[in-house]
Amino acid sequence: MTLLGFDYGTQKIGVAVGQTITHTARPLDTVAVRRSIPEWDHLDKLMTDWHPDGLVVGLPLSADGDETPMCDQARRFGRALEHRYQLPVYWIDESLTTNEALVSLRSDGVSREKQERARHQVAAQLILETFLHQENSRA
């Protein structure tokens, strides 16, 4: 199965693509959000290009595992994806993925300018890889 993973933010949504066969993911794209509305045309193109079998949305849980106010927005986005594309949406804790993405990009020597552009995509990759590894462990 091909899956798309999402790191939802109020201004940008990171997107990654992954496979259940290899249990790997890679950064794919960043989608802009304006006035709380994602650029649906951009998302439509990604869906058409990749034909995913499912979607994984990160939930920004607190350190103790409770839902944060941002979880409501991420859940709204996930429900909109499910309704628009008629695909299953899976949820995964995304705590600290943006920070992990920045650490990874810095350690790879990526410039600050490129870090800003790539961090949401890399966070989406980490979200999707976490999901893939958890699913593989259950199998």
C-alpha positions, 0 to 999 in steps of 0.5 A: 500500500502507498500512504501519504503522511501529513504534518498539519500546521496552521500555515503549512502542511508537510506531506510525505509518501511511504510504502507498507512493503518497505516500511519507509517514507520520504519527504514529498511536499509542503502545502500552504494553508491560508485562513485555515483552509489548505490549498485543496488544489495542491492536495488534489494533485498529490492525490492524483499523482500518488493514488494513496490507499490511506492517509496518516495524520499526526496528532500533536499530543502533549508530553503526557499523552493528552490532546492539545488544542491543536489536535482539534484542528488536525482532526478537522483536517483529517476528517476533511481529507477522509470526506474529500478523498474517501480514503481511510485516515489513520492517526498517530502521535506526532509529538516533537516531530518538527523538532526532530526534523530540524535536528536531522536537517541541521545534522545533515548540514542543510542551510537555515533557509532550506531547513525552513522549507523542508522541516514540515515535509521531514516531520511528515516523513517521521510521522509516516515512518512511526506509523509504518513501524508500529503497523509492522510491529503489530503484523 
